[in-house]
Amino acid sequence: MEHYNSYRSYLKERFSTPVLKVPINGGFSCPNRDGTISREGCLFCDNRSFSPAAQNIDSPLEQLKNSIARAEKYSAILPYLQPFTNTYGSVEYLKSVYEPLICLPKVVGLAIGTRPDCFNEEIYSYLKDLETRTYLNVELGLQSSHPETLRRINRGHGWDEFVKCVNELASKNIETVAHIIIGLPGETPDMIYTTARKLASLPLTGIKIHQLMIIKGTPFESWYISGKAVPLSLPAYAKLVGEVISFLNPKQHIHRVLADSRPEYGLIAPLWSAEKLKSLNYIRSYMDKNSIVQGSKFPRS
């Protein structure tokens, strides 16, 4: 049974071949870390754990060239500017990073990870132009739709900014993806499902779902030690993620149903995050047993 509309399948169908998504460190910073908004950052964040590319000091172009050279069996490559905030800069700087990447052979487009509060009219205009020349996908960190949660985890932006950004990008025919985290401190299952229903109603093309992970050196490490942050067991997570998927619009692409890291990258808990394939199989088995299908609880007009 196909439980959800996977992004990987969408890319394969769109480009008539499997597409390799390659994480790239674009050299960007983040306003929630450089003092513009905060120096603390989001309480869960450690890019070295979530994206090994964050430690790559080669130029973005050299990183991509090296990855293409190692990926001989792929004829389609999608560079993914993943660490930090990849629209945080002038349009001239964005062009200096983006344009060389999309010119390489085998490259079919560009995926950009960023925040919803790091756009202006000039950037929107440039992205619209870019969308007319190549495939473009913009991933927006959100984590939750609830203001109290966003404040608690020190996101530095609100739900309204996210909605405005999604609508603006959608009006320019740019694919948009929302990142959410299941298991954030203070969130009940109903709050998580409310976020899913809100996302289902927006012109988002994709959703990326993560579990809360406790990473060494982040503020959440001390929350974990004190009992303020309690990671989910795999059975509990499977139930929650299954429900979230059932609320989503069946047309939205599911980019990911869990995150993964390893103790050598700072993972403290939950340790099932280090066993990606085993955990994915558990989630699929749970969805099989409960006949969960994306959009089964999405309202039909």
PyMOL commands that set and color helices and strands:
alter all, ss='L'
color gray80, all
select helices_A, chain A and resi 7-15+47-50+52-55+60-70+91-102+121-133+147-152+159-171+189-200+219-226+234-247+263-265+271-274+276-289
alter helices_A, ss='H'
color red, helices_A
select strands_A, chain A and resi 20-24+77-81+109-114+135-143+175-182+206-211+214-215+253-256+267-269
alter strands_A, ss='S'
color yellow, strands_A
deselect
rebuild
show_as cartoon
